Amino acid sequence: MGKTAIVTGASSGIGKAFVKALLESGDCPDTIWITARRMDRLEKMAELSSKIVPIKADIGSSEGIDILKNKLKEQTPDVSLLINCAGMGKRGNIADRDPSEISDVISLNCTALSVLSAEVIPYMSEGAAIINVASTAAFLPQPGFTVYAASKSYVVSFSRALACELKSKGISVTAVCPGPVNTEFNSLATDGKSAEFKGFRKLLAADADKLAKASLKAASHKRRMFVYGFSQKALHVVSKLMPVGLMLKIVYG
Ligand SMILES: NC(=O)c1ccc[n+]([C@@H]2O[C@H](COP(=O)([O-])OP(=O)(O)OC[C@H]3O[C@@H](n4cnc5c(N)ncnc54)[C@H](OP(=O)(O)O)[C@@H]3O)[C@@H](O)[C@H]2O)c1
């Protein structure tokens, strides 16, 4: 049956770019399970290669996780790569958002990523890799994007600890931290008000295809943290040197 990669959030943006990058890489697994809710998009992607297996699942729910769990049990694949890319954010102050949206963000960005990792690890062997897509939002609390930034801090912390847990098994874990990337993300985060980033974020916005390729390379080098782009690397260094309170005061007043 050969090696299998699993990519969540594969119907658009960075997840889709990961699938394309895998297909173009010299080291493409024999099978790529791609998953998201929009099956029409996944089926369109499956036209790119017979290696692609589209799986419709809302992984923000336990029923969606069960779909993947059952597929793993049925097929017992040899998983060489898990890319936890599905994620979402909702901009606006906490008090102005529907509480259900808060739990939706946490369920997808934190719970699904963690539970899916736990479900997939038993199907991995030495040399396998996990890529968890975090964000540079993890480095600084973000008023107005509070839950999202906190959820990405969780992803970084989770990935770092998991990398230690899996070291003896020879399985690597890479937390990928991009800054703004041009995808559907911002439109969804602003409820369709702004499809593009504004201000300095617009200037810094990265290309999803380049990010995906660079992230695969970082994972192949077993990097535990991969911060993408010079400006984001600088932000990372500053966030390590400066007290959080002072940074918040400078950025948000
Ligand atoms: N774009 C950025 O500026 C940026 C920056 C840093 C980090 N990131 C992170 O990068 C990752 C990918 O985001 P993106 O920019 O590619 O955004 P995107 O284009 O909106 O893609 C999000 C993906 O997640 C899937 N998804 C959303 N809710 C889901 C659910 N309940 N169950 C299953 N799949 C679900 C979506 O597919 P369906 O809607 O078809 O289900 C889609 O494939 C996220 O973790 C995000 O936090 C993005």
The ligand as an ORCA input file, in Angstrom:
! r2SCAN-3c Opt
* xyz 0 1
  N      -3.940     32.964      6.051
  C      -3.247     33.455      7.036
  O      -2.980     34.675      7.112
  C      -2.677     32.543      8.084
  C      -1.588     32.999      8.849
  C      -1.054     32.170      9.816
  C      -1.588     30.918     10.017
  N      -2.660     30.514      9.270
  C      -3.213     29.186      9.546
  O      -3.108     28.407      8.376
  C      -4.094     27.387      8.390
  C      -4.798     27.353      7.041
  O      -5.474     28.586      6.865
  P      -5.654     29.236      5.425
  O      -5.013     30.553      5.463
  O      -5.290     28.287      4.374
  O      -7.227     29.506      5.456
  P      -8.402     28.985      4.522
  O      -8.069     29.219      3.099
  O      -9.629     29.586      5.090
  O      -8.404     27.407      4.775
  C      -8.926     26.839      5.941
  C      -9.133     25.367      5.693
  O      -9.667     24.774      6.878
  C     -10.812     24.005      6.514
  N     -11.788     23.982      7.603
  C     -12.366     25.043      8.218
  N     -13.241     24.631      9.137
  C     -13.218     23.264      9.101
  C     -13.911     22.256      9.801
  N     -14.814     22.544     10.765
  N     -13.643     20.960      9.511
  C     -12.749     20.645      8.538
  N     -12.060     21.550      7.840
  C     -12.291     22.847      8.119
  C     -11.380     24.709      5.298
  O     -12.134     23.808      4.497
  P     -13.731     23.721      4.439
  O     -14.269     25.104      4.614
  O     -13.969     23.136      3.073
  O     -14.112     22.787      5.537
  C     -10.118     25.092      4.565
  O      -9.659     24.016      3.790
  C      -5.002     27.705      9.565
  O      -4.651     26.881     10.648
  C      -4.678     29.151      9.883
  O      -4.908     29.466     11.225
  C      -3.204     31.279      8.310
*
